Amino acid sequence: MQTNKIKKVVIAGGGTAGWVAAAALSKKLKGLVDVTLVESDQIGTVGVGEATIPPMRVFHSLLGIDEQEFMRATEATFKLGISFKNWGQIGDEYFHPFGTTGQGTFLADFQHFWLHGKSRDVNAAFGEYCLESQAAKADKFATSKSGSINYAYHLDATRYAKYLRKFSEANGLVRIEGKIQQVQQHPNGDIKALQMESGQLIEGDLFIDCTGFLGLLIEKTLKVGYEDWSHWLPCDSAIPVQTESVGPAVPYVTCTAHQAGWQWHIPLQHRVGNGLVYCSEFQSDDDAKQTLLENIKGKKLTEPRTIKYKTGRRKAFWSNNCIALGLSSGFVEPLESTSIYLFMNGVTRLMRMFPFNGISPAIINEYNQQSVVEIENVRDFIILHYHVTDREDSEFWRYCKNMSIPDSLAHRIELFKNNANVFLNERELFRLESWTHVMLGQGIRPNSYHSIFSTMSDKELIAHLANIRTTIAGVVNKLPNHAEFVHNYCKAAE
């Protein structure tokens, strides 16, 4: 294990993950370490991570990235949540918003209040108590009309990588073009250098593997192993395609379940990102491509291409003097737009623990432990969407409904079924509202709930719930149309 000071960081691979790491390290550790990124223009990237989640804004704030500049450069629009269609049953639809829902008490969260209201014939939908849900439904958005609105972005991933490259190079990052031919190691197993096809040798003290599914450093060289989750997340293929816009961009992603997976629809300023995620055991590649093309609108801008993957994670995210970020560290799947977040949180975690004076086993163990907890919590939330369903119309959905699930998820589902409770760890990505909206949306109906709200009279109960809905409706009414706001706030060049 290294005991030398860490002065040179080498990032192997570009793409979104590589340039996220480069942007963060070159900006925040400027003057403390030298950062080099090695990539080849001849090697393609996945480049389809077009939807994001709100923590991206925190990361951008940390780096001092100007929102309007970034959105213009990436043709971005705003995202208030995700519309799910056909997940619980064919014909069902629910919305997973980013904001808070209602107002609970110290003793009981709002879902208990809402359930008590339903028992008193207050039949307003759960989403009516969430500003982001109602704004999305009305196709409204603004960043300044309400300080409490929570949002993320839809963006062009390829343009985003280019934007971060420019940002990183302005902060002193050195980019080296070329293919890696060989990885050299020290006698103790640490990575010593990357030998390029050109013969150039790129030495470093700490290496970040952003080589995608290949895992050139973390797996091909260090052989850390892979934990396969395909028995819980059986989709193993995706086909993306871009189309022309046929209408104004809406402030949400649409995820529509199909016979062996689901389709995404992500509106950017000048085009739409589409794609089908599916399980090749239950649907052929050709049939999946046909399903996708039959369910898109607008002229194709790109040809569909098939991407194969295996859900799971590396058995170690940090091994020796190498840290895996992005697809090289593992992959859950695109359903809740977590990939870019995991890149960003991984490099942020590294910066918080950065081993300036040498790598120690304690630092490696803590980094790995936090990374495992984080990705397994995300994994459970994604499995929830597939497993909690009443669909039995295809072999795929029958498998998902009846498959065994992690004990950690089974416990959460049972808690909510029994008493409408959701208990979370402090560092979990998906908070109370996410779990409640998805569990209710997928069809779970709790058997009971907290009795604290039964002390209110029916008149007080009805008036209080009505006041929440009225307040939200008043805010939404004042918001401009989403496409209009984007045009005025961050219109990209044609």
RODO-2510 file (C-alpha; in nm, 4 decimals, decimal comma):
residues 494
     n   res          X          Y          Z
     1     m     0,0000     0,0000     0,0000
     2     q     0,1171     0,3472    -0,0858
     3     t     0,2605     0,5692     0,1835
     4     n     0,3885     0,8382    -0,0539
     5     k     0,2198     1,1729    -0,0905
     6     i    -0,0411     1,1898    -0,3656
     7     k     0,0573     1,4624    -0,6084
     8     k    -0,0572     1,3332    -0,9482
     9     v    -0,4018     1,1991    -1,0333
    10     v    -0,4584     1,0214    -1,3644
    11     i    -0,8129     0,9706    -1,4971
    12     a    -0,8399     0,6838    -1,7467
    13     g    -1,1294     0,7496    -1,9832
    14     g    -1,3505     1,0460    -2,0650
    15     g    -1,7260     1,0424    -2,1153
    16     t    -1,9533     1,1957    -1,8547
    17     a    -1,7903     1,0162    -1,5609
    18     g    -1,4349     1,1070    -1,6610
    19     w    -1,5118     1,4712    -1,7174
    20     v    -1,7209     1,4984    -1,3996
    21     a    -1,4166     1,3731    -1,2072
    22     a    -1,1851     1,6027    -1,4019
    23     a    -1,4005     1,9100    -1,3426
    24     a    -1,4262     1,8487    -0,9687
    25     l    -1,0613     1,7654    -0,9040
    26     s    -0,9151     2,0375    -1,1259
    27     k    -1,1378     2,3014    -0,9680
    28     k    -1,1450     2,2081    -0,5997
    29     l    -0,7961     2,0594    -0,5590
    30     k    -0,6231     2,3109    -0,7859
    31     g    -0,2712     2,3764    -0,6625
    32     l    -0,2778     2,0667    -0,4433
    33     v    -0,2583     1,7937    -0,7075
    34     d    -0,1970     1,7743    -1,0822
    35     v    -0,4777     1,6121    -1,2809
    36     t    -0,4383     1,4390    -1,6180
    37     l    -0,7145     1,2773    -1,8219
    38     v    -0,6410     1,0173    -2,0890
    39     e    -0,9032     0,9415    -2,3541
    40     s    -0,9339     0,8436    -2,7185
    41     d    -1,1707     1,0040    -2,9658
    42     q    -1,1782     0,6653    -3,1398
    43     i    -1,3473     0,4995    -2,8420
    44     g    -1,7196     0,5719    -2,8207
    45     t    -1,9052     0,6460    -2,4991
    46     v    -2,2540     0,5427    -2,3905
    47     g    -2,3580     0,9093    -2,3830
    48     v    -2,7301     0,8600    -2,3152
    49     g    -2,7589     0,9819    -1,9544
    50     e    -2,9920     1,2674    -2,0433
    51     a    -3,1996     1,2908    -1,7246
    52     t    -3,0671     1,3952    -1,3860
    53     i    -3,1818     1,4434    -1,0256
    54     p    -3,1685     1,7536    -0,7999
    55     p    -2,8339     1,6858    -0,6223
    56     m    -2,6655     1,7791    -0,9504
    57     r    -2,7428     2,1411    -0,8638
    58     v    -2,5476     2,1076    -0,5383
    59     f    -2,2505     1,9675    -0,7291
    60     h    -2,2644     2,2533    -0,9800
    61     s    -2,2823     2,5037    -0,6961
    62     l    -1,9733     2,3447    -0,5399
    63     l    -1,7858     2,3976    -0,8673
    64     g    -1,9260     2,7454    -0,9307
    65     i    -2,0952     2,6439    -1,2564
    66     d    -2,3343     2,9066    -1,3930
    67     e    -2,6752     2,7468    -1,4478
    68     q    -2,7815     2,9493    -1,7511
    69     e    -2,4476     2,9020    -1,9268
    70     f    -2,4510     2,5280    -1,8597
    71     m    -2,8101     2,4909    -1,9804
    72     r    -2,7453     2,6795    -2,3025
    73     a    -2,4359     2,4678    -2,3705
    74     t    -2,6189     2,1388    -2,3166
    75     e    -2,9584     2,2318    -2,4674
    76     a    -3,1039     2,1553    -2,1265
    77     t    -3,4599     2,1795    -2,0001
    78     f    -3,5953     2,1450    -1,6466
    79     k    -3,7144     1,8283    -1,4755
    80     l    -3,9651     1,8203    -1,1888
    81     g    -4,0003     1,4438    -1,1691
    82     i    -4,0991     1,1314    -1,3600
    83     s    -4,4327     1,0225    -1,5016
    84     f    -4,4761     0,6440    -1,4758
    85     k    -4,7257     0,4704    -1,7048
    86     n    -4,8404     0,1060    -1,7002
    87     w    -4,6227     0,0017    -1,4052
    88     g    -4,8776    -0,1164    -1,1485
    89     q    -5,1317    -0,2200    -1,4094
    90     i    -5,1792    -0,1414    -1,7784
    91     g    -5,3533     0,1958    -1,7911
    92     d    -5,2174     0,3130    -1,4541
    93     e    -5,0267     0,6390    -1,4278
    94     y    -4,8570     0,8119    -1,1358
    95     f    -4,5980     1,0840    -1,0865
    96     h    -4,2794     1,0709    -0,8799
    97     p    -4,2042     1,4383    -0,7985
    98     f    -3,8882     1,5875    -0,6546
    99     g    -4,0405     1,8132    -0,3901
   100     t    -4,1927     1,7715    -0,0477
   101     t    -4,5523     1,6541    -0,0186
   102     g    -4,7907     1,8051     0,2362
   103     q    -4,6783     1,8669     0,5906
   104     g    -4,6503     1,6054     0,8600
   105     t    -4,5808     1,6319     1,2308
   106     f    -4,2983     1,5201     1,4549
   107     l    -4,4900     1,2002     1,5290
   108     a    -4,6232     1,1140     1,1839
   109     d    -4,5339     1,1939     0,8235
   110     f    -4,7861     1,3403     0,5815
   111     q    -4,8913     1,0103     0,4232
   112     h    -5,0651     0,9253     0,7536
   113     f    -5,2533     1,2558     0,7373
   114     w    -5,3515     1,1885     0,3753
   115     l    -5,4719     0,8361     0,4548
   116     h    -5,6820     0,9680     0,7428
   117     g    -5,8288     1,2254     0,5053
   118     k    -5,9264     0,9499     0,2621
   119     s    -6,1083     0,7724     0,5423
   120     r    -6,3129     1,0935     0,5782
   121     d    -6,3886     1,1140     0,2040
   122     v    -6,1199     1,3679     0,1192
   123     n    -6,0304     1,1980    -0,2081
   124     a    -5,7728     1,4391    -0,3523
   125     a    -5,4769     1,2508    -0,5011
   126     f    -5,1536     1,2353    -0,3022
   127     g    -4,9766     1,4374    -0,5741
   128     e    -5,2156     1,7310    -0,5260
   129     y    -5,0255     1,8126    -0,2075
   130     c    -4,6930     1,8525    -0,3921
   131     l    -4,5964     2,1724    -0,5734
   132     e    -4,3620     2,0000    -0,8192
   133     s    -4,6243     1,7408    -0,9107
   134     q    -4,8891     2,0031    -0,9810
   135     a    -4,6483     2,2303    -1,1714
   136     a    -4,5453     1,9385    -1,3932
   137     k    -4,9087     1,8465    -1,4546
   138     a    -4,9774     2,2051    -1,5637
   139     d    -4,6550     2,2237    -1,7689
   140     k    -4,5396     2,5212    -1,5587
   141     f    -4,1965     2,6141    -1,4248
   142     a    -3,9831     2,8997    -1,2915
   143     t    -3,6743     2,9172    -1,0724
   144     s    -3,7659     3,2447    -0,9005
   145     k    -4,1425     3,2409    -0,8451
   146     s    -4,1101     2,9980    -0,5559
   147     g    -3,7896     2,9419    -0,3625
   148     s    -3,9122     2,5991    -0,2532
   149     i    -3,9428     2,4411    -0,5974
   150     n    -3,7041     2,1493    -0,6418
   151     y    -3,5809     2,0489    -0,9840
   152     a    -3,3158     1,8828    -1,1975
   153     y    -3,2355     1,8867    -1,5696
   154     h    -3,2723     1,7054    -1,8992
   155     l    -2,9483     1,7515    -2,0938
   156     d    -2,7418     1,6338    -2,3866
   157     a    -2,4813     1,4050    -2,2238
   158     t    -2,2291     1,4424    -2,5070
   159     r    -2,2507     1,8215    -2,4946
   160     y    -2,2244     1,8058    -2,1158
   161     a    -1,8950     1,6140    -2,1373
   162     k    -1,7632     1,8755    -2,3807
   163     y    -1,8749     2,1553    -2,1496
   164     l    -1,6949     1,9940    -1,8542
   165     r    -1,3834     1,9408    -2,0653
   166     k    -1,3647     2,3121    -2,1409
   167     f    -1,4275     2,3892    -1,7732
   168     s    -1,1563     2,1447    -1,6592
   169     e    -0,8912     2,2610    -1,9037
   170     a    -0,9516     2,6198    -1,7922
   171     n    -0,8592     2,4983    -1,4429
   172     g    -0,5302     2,3426    -1,5486
   173     l    -0,6276     1,9870    -1,6379
   174     v    -0,4051     1,8181    -1,8973
   175     r    -0,5833     1,5994    -2,1548
   176     i    -0,3876     1,3339    -2,3430
   177     e    -0,5368     1,1846    -2,6593
   178     g    -0,4758     0,8190    -2,7319
   179     k    -0,5527     0,4574    -2,6511
   180     i    -0,4156     0,2766    -2,3488
   181     q    -0,2118    -0,0244    -2,4590
   182     q    -0,0987    -0,1592    -2,1221
   183     v    -0,1347    -0,0905    -1,7499
   184     q     0,1928    -0,1135    -1,5572
   185     q     0,1955    -0,2092    -1,1887
   186     h     0,4314    -0,1770    -0,8935
   187     p     0,5442    -0,5009    -0,7236
   188     n     0,2787    -0,4475    -0,4515
   189     g    -0,0007    -0,4388    -0,7124
   190     d    -0,0500    -0,0627    -0,7207
   191     i    -0,0858     0,0892    -1,0648
   192     k     0,2344     0,2573    -1,1749
   193     a     0,1572     0,3962    -1,5198
   194     l    -0,0571     0,3795    -1,8321
   195     q     0,1416     0,2917    -2,1409
   196     m    -0,0143     0,4442    -2,4529
   197     e    -0,0157     0,2985    -2,8046
   198     s     0,2085     0,5908    -2,8982
   199     g     0,4669     0,4649    -2,6509
   200     q     0,4075     0,7523    -2,4082
   201     l     0,4075     0,6549    -2,0411
   202     i     0,1558     0,8300    -1,8108
   203     e     0,2681     0,7853    -1,4518
   204     g     0,0572     0,8755    -1,1494
   205     d     0,0104     0,8341    -0,7764
   206     l    -0,3682     0,7830    -0,7831
   207     f    -0,5698     0,6484    -1,0771
   208     i    -0,9416     0,6891    -1,1477
   209     d    -1,0968     0,4270    -1,3739
   210     c    -1,3601     0,5805    -1,6024
   211     t    -1,3250     0,3223    -1,8785
   212     g    -1,6915     0,2224    -1,8680
   213     f    -1,8209    -0,1337    -1,8553
   214     l    -1,4716    -0,2596    -1,9522
   215     g    -1,3233    -0,1620    -1,6135
   216     l    -0,9728    -0,1642    -1,7626
   217     l    -0,7983    -0,0728    -1,4365
   218     i    -1,0326    -0,1880    -1,1599
   219     e    -1,1254    -0,5232    -1,3186
   220     k    -0,8967    -0,6143    -1,6059
   221     t    -0,5875    -0,5167    -1,4066
   222     l    -0,6773    -0,5390    -1,0365
   223     k    -0,9447    -0,8109    -1,0757
   224     v    -1,1671    -0,6984    -0,7866
   225     g    -1,4671    -0,9035    -0,9036
   226     y    -1,8296    -0,8176    -0,9777
   227     e    -2,1486    -0,8720    -0,7768
   228     d    -2,4257    -0,9614    -1,0219
   229     w    -2,7762    -0,8184    -0,9535
   230     s    -2,9453    -0,9414    -1,2711
   231     h    -3,1709    -1,1777    -1,0717
   232     w    -3,3263    -0,8652    -0,9137
   233     l    -3,2838    -0,6247    -1,2053
   234     p    -3,3166    -0,8515    -1,5095
   235     c    -3,3130    -0,5842    -1,7814
   236     d    -2,9785    -0,6137    -1,9583
   237     s    -3,0195    -0,4133    -2,2805
   238     a    -3,1029    -0,0620    -2,3932
   239     i    -3,1697     0,0912    -2,7342
   240     p    -3,1459     0,4733    -2,7508
   241     v    -3,2611     0,6901    -3,0396
   242     q    -3,2964     1,0666    -3,0773
   243     t    -3,5917     1,2283    -3,2540
   244     e    -3,7050     1,5723    -3,3557
   245     s    -3,9360     1,7517    -3,1137
   246     v    -4,3008     1,7508    -3,2167
   247     g    -4,4178     1,9837    -2,9408
   248     p    -4,2981     2,2029    -2,6551
   249     a    -4,0672     2,0381    -2,4005
   250     v    -4,2449     1,9339    -2,0812
   251     p    -4,0698     1,9510    -1,7396
   252     y    -4,0622     1,5780    -1,6698
   253     v    -3,9458     1,2416    -1,8013
   254     t    -4,1999     0,9810    -1,9102
   255     c    -4,1270     0,6141    -1,8356
   256     t    -4,3758     0,3777    -1,9974
   257     a    -4,3660     0,0092    -1,9080
   258     h    -4,3791    -0,2398    -2,1959
   259     q    -4,3986    -0,6197    -2,2189
   260     a    -4,0351    -0,6829    -2,1193
   261     g    -3,9135    -0,3503    -1,9808
   262     w    -3,9872     0,0176    -2,0320
   263     q    -3,9397     0,3154    -2,2630
   264     w    -3,8051     0,6613    -2,1782
   265     h    -3,8999     0,9976    -2,3292
   266     i    -3,6755     1,2923    -2,2353
   267     p    -3,7478     1,6339    -2,3922
   268     l    -3,4535     1,8666    -2,4571
   269     q    -3,4704     2,2095    -2,6185
   270     h    -3,4228     2,1003    -2,9811
   271     r    -3,4822     1,7256    -2,9741
   272     v    -3,6113     1,4331    -2,7692
   273     g    -3,4135     1,1464    -2,6173
   274     n    -3,5936     0,8118    -2,6445
   275     g    -3,4965     0,4605    -2,5589
   276     l    -3,6145     0,1159    -2,4620
   277     v    -3,4745    -0,0792    -2,1670
   278     y    -3,5553    -0,4502    -2,1809
   279     c    -3,4582    -0,8018    -2,0765
   280     s    -3,3144    -1,0005    -2,3658
   281     e    -3,4355    -1,3246    -2,2060
   282     f    -3,7942    -1,2157    -2,2665
   283     q    -3,7603    -0,9986    -2,5786
   284     s    -3,5284    -1,0220    -2,8786
   285     d    -3,3177    -0,7267    -2,9882
   286     d    -3,5092    -0,6997    -3,3164
   287     d    -3,8462    -0,7066    -3,1438
   288     a    -3,7303    -0,4482    -2,8905
   289     k    -3,6131    -0,2183    -3,1689
   290     q    -3,9494    -0,2534    -3,3430
   291     t    -4,1344    -0,1813    -3,0163
   292     l    -3,9309     0,1344    -2,9680
   293     l    -3,9753     0,2630    -3,3220
   294     e    -4,3494     0,2008    -3,3088
   295     n    -4,3764     0,4159    -2,9972
   296     i    -4,1801     0,7290    -3,0837
   297     k    -4,2915     1,0522    -3,2443
   298     g    -4,0981     1,2788    -3,4734
   299     k    -3,8300     1,2152    -3,7343
   300     k    -3,5313     1,0037    -3,6264
   301     l    -3,2107     1,2017    -3,5821
   302     t    -2,9940     0,8996    -3,5005
   303     e    -3,0082     0,5309    -3,5802
   304     p    -3,1020     0,2973    -3,2920
   305     r    -2,8082     0,1088    -3,1392
   306     t    -2,8124    -0,1700    -2,8847
   307     i    -2,6206    -0,1363    -2,5575
   308     k    -2,5665    -0,4465    -2,3445
   309     y    -2,5008    -0,4325    -1,9700
   310     k    -2,5156    -0,6388    -1,6534
   311     t    -2,6664    -0,4811    -1,3432
   312     g    -2,4520    -0,5000    -1,0312
   313     r    -2,1428    -0,3484    -0,8746
   314     r    -1,7713    -0,4058    -0,8342
   315     k    -1,6843    -0,5902    -0,5150
   316     a    -1,4518    -0,2981    -0,4391
   317     f    -1,4879     0,0585    -0,5638
   318     w    -1,1404     0,1493    -0,4407
   319     s    -0,8597    -0,1047    -0,4644
   320     n    -0,4882    -0,0307    -0,4158
   321     n    -0,4385     0,3156    -0,5687
   322     c    -0,7319     0,2923    -0,8100
   323     i    -1,0890     0,4205    -0,7726
   324     a    -1,3666     0,3189    -1,0117
   325     l    -1,6162     0,5880    -1,1113
   326     g    -1,9104     0,5647    -1,3464
   327     l    -1,9935     0,2473    -1,5360
   328     s    -1,6599     0,0930    -1,4390
   329     s    -1,7828     0,0831    -1,0767
   330     g    -2,1148    -0,0852    -1,1578
   331     f    -2,4567    -0,0115    -1,3019
   332     v    -2,8035    -0,0175    -1,1540
   333     e    -3,0057     0,0916    -1,4598
   334     p    -3,1443     0,4216    -1,5965
   335     l    -3,4938     0,4113    -1,4412
   336     e    -3,4553     0,6843    -1,1768
   337     s    -3,1730     0,8786    -1,3470
   338     t    -2,9131     0,8024    -1,0807
   339     s    -2,6025     0,7387    -1,2924
   340     i    -2,4653     1,0939    -1,3114
   341     y    -2,5476     1,1457    -0,9435
   342     l    -2,3401     0,8400    -0,8515
   343     f    -2,0464     0,9752    -1,0580
   344     m    -2,0697     1,3082    -0,8793
   345     n    -2,1097     1,1660    -0,5328
   346     g    -1,8226     0,9254    -0,5906
   347     v    -1,5769     1,2024    -0,6768
   348     t    -1,7132     1,4243    -0,3985
   349     r    -1,6577     1,1408    -0,1523
   350     l    -1,3027     1,1045    -0,2832
   351     m    -1,2316     1,4756    -0,2376
   352     r    -1,3635     1,4670     0,1196
   353     m    -1,1349     1,1724     0,1979
   354     f    -0,8506     1,2644    -0,0342
   355     p    -0,5284     1,0866     0,0761
   356     f    -0,2857     1,3765     0,0300
   357     n    -0,0289     1,2154     0,2597
   358     g    -0,0660     0,8602     0,1338
   359     i    -0,3309     0,5917     0,0935
   360     s    -0,4292     0,3970     0,4047
   361     p    -0,6455     0,0835     0,4408
   362     a    -0,8811     0,2777     0,6686
   363     i    -0,9568     0,5351     0,3974
   364     i    -1,0122     0,2631     0,1369
   365     n    -1,2431     0,0672     0,3678
   366     e    -1,4507     0,3734     0,4581
   367     y    -1,4838     0,4804     0,0940
   368     n    -1,5929     0,1310    -0,0078
   369     q    -1,8370     0,0980     0,2795
   370     q    -2,0089     0,4280     0,2012
   371     s    -2,0197     0,3466    -0,1705
   372     v    -2,1774     0,0053    -0,1095
   373     v    -2,4475     0,1426     0,1205
   374     e    -2,5274     0,4177    -0,1284
   375     i    -2,5617     0,2005    -0,4371
   376     e    -2,7513    -0,0752    -0,2552
   377     n    -3,0090     0,1778    -0,1334
   378     v    -3,0486     0,2959    -0,4932
   379     r    -3,0732    -0,0667    -0,6081
   380     d    -3,3573    -0,1410    -0,3653
   381     f    -3,5529     0,1646    -0,4771
   382     i    -3,5265     0,0578    -0,8422
   383     i    -3,6269    -0,3034    -0,7652
   384     l    -3,9373    -0,1658    -0,5918
   385     h    -4,0741    -0,0412    -0,9262
   386     y    -4,0488    -0,3827    -1,0867
   387     h    -4,1534    -0,6043    -0,7980
   388     v    -4,4551    -0,4197    -0,6617
   389     t    -4,6866    -0,4678    -0,9583
   390     d    -5,0176    -0,6317    -1,0397
   391     r    -4,9124    -0,6951    -1,3992
   392     e    -4,9211    -1,0587    -1,5065
   393     d    -4,9719    -1,0019    -1,8792
   394     s    -4,6241    -1,1181    -1,9836
   395     e    -4,3599    -1,3624    -1,8693
   396     f    -4,1306    -1,0707    -1,7755
   397     w    -4,3814    -0,9074    -1,5406
   398     r    -4,4783    -1,2409    -1,3854
   399     y    -4,1096    -1,2978    -1,3111
   400     c    -4,0699    -0,9528    -1,1543
   401     k    -4,3820    -0,9833    -0,9425
   402     n    -4,2838    -1,3221    -0,8017
   403     m    -3,9047    -1,2888    -0,7750
   404     s    -3,7254    -1,2909    -0,4409
   405     i    -3,6022    -0,9478    -0,3331
   406     p    -3,3325    -0,8232    -0,0928
   407     d    -3,4296    -0,8485     0,2745
   408     s    -3,3654    -0,4754     0,3110
   409     l    -3,6352    -0,3954     0,0529
   410     a    -3,8779    -0,6584     0,1806
   411     h    -3,8563    -0,4943     0,5231
   412     r    -3,9372    -0,1483     0,3816
   413     i    -4,2354    -0,2798     0,1861
   414     e    -4,3716    -0,4654     0,4874
   415     l    -4,3404    -0,1559     0,7078
   416     f    -4,5377     0,0510     0,4599
   417     k    -4,8009    -0,2181     0,4018
   418     n    -4,8593    -0,2626     0,7727
   419     n    -4,8470     0,0915     0,9104
   420     a    -4,7668     0,3376     0,6253
   421     n    -4,4243     0,3969     0,7766
   422     v    -4,1061     0,4894     0,5908
   423     f    -3,7839     0,4986     0,7917
   424     l    -3,4610     0,6103     0,6259
   425     n    -3,0908     0,6307     0,6936
   426     e    -2,9381     0,9780     0,6987
   427     r    -2,7318     0,9380     0,3801
   428     e    -2,9927     0,7783     0,1556
   429     l    -3,0497     0,9424    -0,1808
   430     f    -3,4223     0,8754    -0,2102
   431     r    -3,6102     1,0390     0,0733
   432     l    -3,9551     0,9997     0,2277
   433     e    -4,1529     1,1498    -0,0611
   434     s    -3,9844     0,9310    -0,3210
   435     w    -4,0656     0,6115    -0,1372
   436     t    -4,4239     0,7126    -0,0570
   437     h    -4,5098     0,8322    -0,4093
   438     v    -4,3688     0,5183    -0,5706
   439     m    -4,5167     0,2710    -0,3217
   440     l    -4,8603     0,4338    -0,3420
   441     g    -4,8261     0,4749    -0,7182
   442     q    -4,7365     0,1085    -0,7674
   443     g    -5,0478     0,0071    -0,5766
   444     i    -4,9505    -0,0544    -0,2127
   445     r    -5,2380     0,0393     0,0208
   446     p    -5,1350     0,0434     0,3880
   447     n    -5,3474    -0,1614     0,6273
   448     s    -5,3314     0,1074     0,8961
   449     y    -5,1750     0,4431     0,9780
   450     h    -5,0893     0,6651     1,2760
   451     s    -5,3890     0,7768     1,4816
   452     i    -5,2529     1,1186     1,5784
   453     f    -5,4656     1,2982     1,3163
   454     s    -5,7884     1,1395     1,4393
   455     t    -5,7882     1,3975     1,7189
   456     m    -5,8857     1,6626     1,4612
   457     s    -6,2500     1,7266     1,3856
   458     d    -6,3635     1,6477     1,0333
   459     k    -6,4139     2,0195     0,9722
   460     e    -6,0555     2,1004     1,0779
   461     l    -5,9172     1,8088     0,8762
   462     i    -6,0989     1,9018     0,5552
   463     a    -6,0097     2,2713     0,5903
   464     h    -5,6409     2,2042     0,6557
   465     l    -5,6008     1,9667     0,3607
   466     a    -5,7932     2,2041     0,1354
   467     n    -5,5663     2,4914     0,2401
   468     i    -5,2546     2,2967     0,1349
   469     r    -5,4038     2,2263    -0,2072
   470     t    -5,5244     2,5847    -0,2515
   471     t    -5,1841     2,7288    -0,1607
   472     i    -5,0098     2,5036    -0,4132
   473     a    -5,2653     2,5842    -0,6833
   474     g    -5,2073     2,9556    -0,6235
   475     v    -4,8313     2,9194    -0,6728
   476     v    -4,8728     2,7050    -0,9844
   477     n    -5,1166     2,9531    -1,1330
   478     k    -4,8498     3,2265    -1,1192
   479     l    -4,5784     3,0176    -1,2855
   480     p    -4,5026     3,0694    -1,6555
   481     n    -4,5206     2,7915    -1,9112
   482     h    -4,2110     2,5699    -1,8964
   483     a    -4,1092     2,6043    -2,2631
   484     e    -4,1622     2,9804    -2,2423
   485     f    -3,9437     3,0049    -1,9331
   486     v    -3,6658     2,7970    -2,0947
   487     h    -3,6760     3,0178    -2,4053
   488     n    -3,6312     3,3343    -2,1979
   489     y    -3,3889     3,1910    -1,9413
   490     c    -3,1449     2,9668    -2,1253
   491     k    -3,2287     2,9303    -2,4937
   492     a    -2,9584     2,7350    -2,6757
   493     a    -2,8359     2,8219    -3,0236
   494     e    -3,0203     2,6432    -3,3026
***
